[in-house]
Amino acid sequence: MSNTHNRVWFFYVRDMISFAEKVLAYTDGFTQEEFIESGLTYDATLRNLELIGEAATHIPDDVRTAYPEIAWRAIVAMRNRIIHGYLGVDNDTIWSIIQDDIPKLLESLQNMCKQS
């Protein structure tokens, strides 16, 4: 991969890290019920989950292939599901993503940055 190619996708990875950190910071100390009822926190968190997915759409296939431990398709699908909220956003699923998937994703993305 060329340096230019690396630099372009690297910025999206850095953005994904920032958005994931915000998700974790915004929801720290919340129970699921408190989160669902939180209004601004809920909306801000969903927005950052959308942005994670949007940034993931800009990661080239060769980079995605090089980091198979990251569920790229699931991240993009999550973004689409949230953005098209009329399809229904399941709060149990969102909470599970926040609690289980985002910390793992953040760690994987940080490792990507260390390797690049």
C-alpha positions in Angstrom: 0.0 0.0 0.0 1.3 3.4 -0.8 1.9 6.1 1.8 -0.9 8.2 0.3 -3.3 5.3 0.5 -2.3 4.7 4.1 -2.8 8.3 5.1 -6.2 8.5 3.6 -7.8 5.6 5.4 -5.7 6.2 8.5 -7.7 9.5 9.1 -10.9 7.5 9.0 -9.6 5.0 11.6 -8.5 7.9 13.8 -12.1 9.3 13.5 -13.6 6.0 14.4 -11.4 5.9 17.5 -12.6 9.4 18.5 -16.3 8.5 18.0 -15.9 5.2 19.9 -14.2 7.1 22.8 -17.2 9.5 22.8 -19.7 6.6 22.9 -17.9 5.1 25.9 -17.5 8.5 27.7 -21.1 9.5 27.1 -22.5 6.2 28.5 -20.1 5.7 31.4 -22.0 5.0 34.6 -25.4 4.6 32.9 -27.6 1.6 33.3 -29.4 0.6 30.1 -32.7 2.1 31.4 -31.0 5.4 32.3 -29.3 5.5 28.9 -32.6 4.9 27.0 -34.3 7.7 29.0 -31.3 10.1 28.8 -32.5 12.2 25.8 -29.4 14.1 24.7 -27.0 11.4 25.7 -29.0 8.8 23.8 -29.1 11.0 20.7 -25.4 11.9 20.9 -24.4 8.3 21.4 -26.5 7.1 18.4 -25.0 9.9 16.3 -21.5 8.7 17.2 -22.4 5.1 16.4 -23.6 6.3 13.0 -20.4 8.2 12.5 -18.3 5.1 13.3 -20.2 3.3 10.6 -19.9 6.1 8.1 -16.1 6.3 8.6 -16.0 2.5 8.2 -17.5 2.8 4.7 -14.3 4.7 3.7 -11.9 1.9 4.7 -10.6 0.2 1.5 -11.3 -3.5 1.0 -7.6 -4.4 1.2 -7.3 -2.7 4.6 -10.5 -4.5 5.8 -9.1 -7.8 4.6 -5.9 -7.1 6.5 -7.9 -6.6 9.7 -10.5 -9.4 9.7 -10.9 -9.2 13.5 -13.0 -6.1 12.9 -16.6 -6.7 11.8 -16.6 -4.1 9.1 -19.8 -5.2 7.5 -21.6 -5.3 10.8 -20.4 -1.8 11.6 -21.7 -0.4 8.4 -25.0 -2.3 8.8 -25.4 -0.8 12.3 -24.9 2.6 10.8 -27.6 2.0 8.2 -30.0 0.6 10.7 -29.6 3.7 13.0 -29.8 6.2 10.2 -32.9 4.6 8.7 -34.5 4.6 12.2 -37.9 3.9 10.7 -36.7 0.3 10.4 -36.6 0.3 14.2 -33.7 0.7 16.5 -33.6 -2.1 19.1 -32.4 -0.6 22.4 -31.2 -3.9 23.7 -29.0 -4.3 20.6 -27.7 -0.7 20.9 -26.9 -1.3 24.5 -25.1 -4.5 23.7 -23.1 -2.8 21.0 -22.1 -0.1 23.5 -21.2 -2.5 26.3 -19.6 -5.3 24.3 -18.6 -4.3 20.8 -17.4 -0.7 21.1 -14.7 -1.5 23.7 -13.4 -4.3 21.5 -13.6 -2.2 18.4 -11.7 0.6 20.1 -8.9 -1.7 21.1 -8.7 -3.2 17.6 -8.6 0.3 16.0 -5.9 1.5 18.4 -3.9 -1.6 17.5 -4.3 -0.8 13.8 -2.9 2.6 14.4 0.1 1.2 16.2 0.9 -1.1 13.3 0.5 1.5 10.6 
